[in-house]
Amino acid sequence: MQEPLSDQILLENRTVLEAMVNHRFIQDIKADRLDRGVFDRYLVYEGAFVDTAVAIFAFATAKAVTMAHKRRLIAILDALANHQIAFFGRAFAERGIDPNAHDTGLPEVAAFRDGMLAIAREGDFLDIVAAMFAAEWMYWTWSKAAVECTITDPLLKEWVEMHVEPAFEAQARWLKDILDTAGKTLGHEERARLSTIFAHVQALEIAFHDAPYLEAAVK
């Protein structure tokens, strides 16, 4: 009997996942030493990516086979468009951030955006699920540890707490369950391909989280 597909994916990619959840950005959060400027730049990059995420989940909705999956994805799109985007608007206003003052065209930022869009546009439904599972499982994993640490920046604390809320955990587990259900009938090559997508997304995430430090170094 094959192991659950998500377990296989997490085991095969434990090294790159560990590299991401132990990234300098995460360690700085947990040590309560993340530079305000680094976080502000990250907010701009991540805020810009929300628009991309809307497109990604729209592709997923169009490619989903069951109405149950379509309904769940429509709810995710609603949350992105009407709640997450509002969070970034409020964050920029509170902190006096001008998004146009930061370079979302940095190679590391553009690679994440373009790479995720390519998976959504060119891949099938399970490809998109594997990609978003990679991103959301990673966020939930490191945020569970970070939320136990002292975080004196109120907005940063709110950002971390958002990723351990029951709704976010449920969404990450929903993606995991889709992979496990599909994995029961997938052959070795298909399972390996989805695992490769997970690894690719983690590598893109690592570079994306490098970007706020790189822009600071250039300036």
Secondary structure, 3 states (H helix, E strand, C coil): CCCCHHHHHHHHCHHHHHHHHCCHHHHHHHCCCCCHHHHHHHHHHHHHHHHHHHHHHHHHHHHCCCHHHHHHHHHHHHHHHHHHHHHHHHHHHHHCCCHHHCCCCCHHHHHHHHHHHHHHHHCCHHHHHHHHHHHHHHHHHHHHHHCCCCCCCHHHHHHHHHCCCHHHHHHHHHHHHHHHHHHCCCCHHHHHHHHHHHHHHHHHHHHHHHHHHHHHHHC
